[in-house]
Amino acid sequence: MTNKEKPLEWIASSHKDLMALPSDVRRRFGYALSLAQIGDQDDAAKVLK
């Protein structure tokens, strides 16, 4: 983690649920989360309402 990255905060079973997904899905989520940590957004990401 660089100084610009914000730490991830896993809530309830979110990390366990992510780890239960297929590896290609986990990689996609991991990439999207790393973008979010530096203040960017994945093209497939949507804002929660």
C-alpha positions as YAML, in Angstrom:
chain: A
units: angstrom
residues:
- id: 1
  name: MET
  ca: [0.00, 0.00, 0.00]
- id: 2
  name: THR
  ca: [1.42, 3.37, -0.96]
- id: 3
  name: ASN
  ca: [0.86, 6.59, 0.96]
- id: 4
  name: LYS
  ca: [-1.88, 7.60, -1.48]
- id: 5
  name: GLU
  ca: [-3.93, 4.42, -0.96]
- id: 6
  name: LYS
  ca: [-6.71, 4.36, 1.60]
- id: 7
  name: PRO
  ca: [-7.03, 1.18, 3.65]
- id: 8
  name: LEU
  ca: [-9.86, -1.24, 2.97]
- id: 9
  name: GLU
  ca: [-12.36, -1.80, 5.77]
- id: 10
  name: TRP
  ca: [-14.14, -5.15, 5.48]
- id: 11
  name: ILE
  ca: [-17.62, -5.13, 7.00]
- id: 12
  name: ALA
  ca: [-19.25, -8.24, 8.46]
- id: 13
  name: SER
  ca: [-18.67, -11.20, 6.12]
- id: 14
  name: SER
  ca: [-17.75, -9.16, 3.04]
- id: 15
  name: HIS
  ca: [-14.17, -10.49, 2.84]
- id: 16
  name: LYS
  ca: [-15.28, -14.09, 3.37]
- id: 17
  name: ASP
  ca: [-18.01, -13.65, 0.76]
- id: 18
  name: LEU
  ca: [-15.51, -12.24, -1.74]
- id: 19
  name: MET
  ca: [-13.14, -15.15, -1.14]
- id: 20
  name: ALA
  ca: [-15.98, -17.59, -1.90]
- id: 21
  name: LEU
  ca: [-16.34, -16.23, -5.45]
- id: 22
  name: PRO
  ca: [-14.52, -17.72, -8.47]
- id: 23
  name: SER
  ca: [-10.92, -16.54, -8.90]
- id: 24
  name: ASP
  ca: [-11.59, -14.51, -12.06]
- id: 25
  name: VAL
  ca: [-14.34, -12.60, -10.23]
- id: 26
  name: ARG
  ca: [-12.04, -12.03, -7.23]
- id: 27
  name: ARG
  ca: [-9.34, -10.64, -9.53]
- id: 28
  name: ARG
  ca: [-11.82, -8.21, -11.09]
- id: 29
  name: PHE
  ca: [-13.05, -7.09, -7.66]
- id: 30
  name: GLY
  ca: [-9.45, -6.77, -6.45]
- id: 31
  name: TYR
  ca: [-8.57, -4.52, -9.35]
- id: 32
  name: ALA
  ca: [-11.68, -2.38, -8.81]
- id: 33
  name: LEU
  ca: [-10.95, -2.12, -5.09]
- id: 34
  name: SER
  ca: [-7.34, -1.08, -5.74]
- id: 35
  name: LEU
  ca: [-8.59, 1.66, -8.05]
- id: 36
  name: ALA
  ca: [-11.03, 2.82, -5.36]
- id: 37
  name: GLN
  ca: [-8.21, 2.92, -2.81]
- id: 38
  name: ILE
  ca: [-6.37, 5.52, -4.90]
- id: 39
  name: GLY
  ca: [-9.52, 7.54, -5.59]
- id: 40
  name: ASP
  ca: [-10.26, 6.21, -9.08]
- id: 41
  name: GLN
  ca: [-13.25, 4.19, -10.28]
- id: 42
  name: ASP
  ca: [-13.52, 1.06, -12.40]
- id: 43
  name: ASP
  ca: [-15.57, 1.48, -15.58]
- id: 44
  name: ALA
  ca: [-18.06, -1.15, -14.36]
- id: 45
  name: ALA
  ca: [-18.51, 0.43, -10.90]
- id: 46
  name: LYS
  ca: [-21.76, 2.09, -9.92]
- id: 47
  name: VAL
  ca: [-22.48, 4.49, -7.06]
- id: 48
  name: LEU
  ca: [-24.66, 2.99, -4.34]
- id: 49
  name: LYS
  ca: [-27.91, 4.78, -3.68]
...
